[in-house]
Amino acid sequence: VMADRVVKVNDHGLRIGDDHPRAKLTDREVDHLLELRESDPEFWSYARLAEVFDISKSQAGNICRGKQRNQTAKDFATVHMP
């Protein structure tokens, strides 16, 4: 049975955030990761964040530096889900 789902997309119509098919973290988890890092950057190193959130150290660093998961939804699109 196919179902339709509304997802967030960027300027180019590409899915972003936890609507992206390869997203490992939810948007809520990303927000929490960023809050932890901001609260105490020395304690919440990229390595510690990576361990807690089960992601790579480089992915944790990229999220904290705004290189990943930093887009704002510009629109919404409907996709067909299996």
C-alpha positions in Angstrom: 0.0 0.0 0.0 1.4 3.4 -1.0 0.9 6.4 1.2 1.6 10.0 0.7 3.7 12.0 3.1 4.5 15.7 3.3 8.2 16.5 3.8 10.4 19.6 4.2 12.4 20.6 1.1 15.1 23.3 0.4 15.3 25.8 -2.4 16.1 23.1 -4.9 13.2 20.8 -3.9 15.5 18.4 -2.1 14.4 16.8 1.2 16.1 18.1 4.3 16.5 17.4 8.0 14.9 14.2 9.3 12.9 14.0 6.1 16.0 13.2 4.2 16.2 9.4 3.4 19.7 9.1 4.8 19.2 11.1 8.0 20.6 9.3 11.0 19.3 11.8 13.5 15.9 13.4 14.0 15.6 17.2 13.9 15.0 17.0 17.7 18.2 15.0 18.3 20.2 17.6 16.2 18.7 20.4 18.3 19.6 18.5 21.5 23.2 17.8 20.2 23.6 21.6 19.5 22.3 22.6 22.9 24.7 20.2 24.6 27.6 21.5 22.6 26.7 25.1 23.4 26.2 24.4 27.1 29.8 23.2 27.6 32.0 22.9 24.5 34.9 21.5 26.5 32.9 18.7 28.0 30.8 18.0 24.9 33.6 17.4 22.5 32.8 16.1 19.0 34.0 12.7 20.1 31.7 12.6 23.1 28.7 13.9 21.1 29.5 11.3 18.4 29.5 8.5 21.0 26.2 9.6 22.6 24.4 10.1 19.3 26.0 7.1 17.6 27.4 9.1 14.7 30.9 9.8 13.5 33.1 12.4 15.1 33.3 14.3 11.8 29.5 14.3 11.4 29.2 15.7 15.0 31.7 18.4 14.1 30.0 19.2 10.8 26.7 19.6 12.5 28.1 21.9 15.2 30.0 24.0 12.6 26.8 24.3 10.5 28.1 22.2 7.5 25.4 19.6 7.9 21.8 19.8 9.0 21.7 23.6 8.8 19.1 24.2 6.1 15.7 25.8 6.7 12.7 24.4 5.0 11.7 26.6 2.1 8.7 24.6 1.1 6.9 21.3 1.5 6.5 18.5 -1.0 4.4 15.3 -1.1 6.3 12.1 -1.6 4.9 8.6 -2.1 6.0 6.1 0.6 5.9 2.3 0.0 
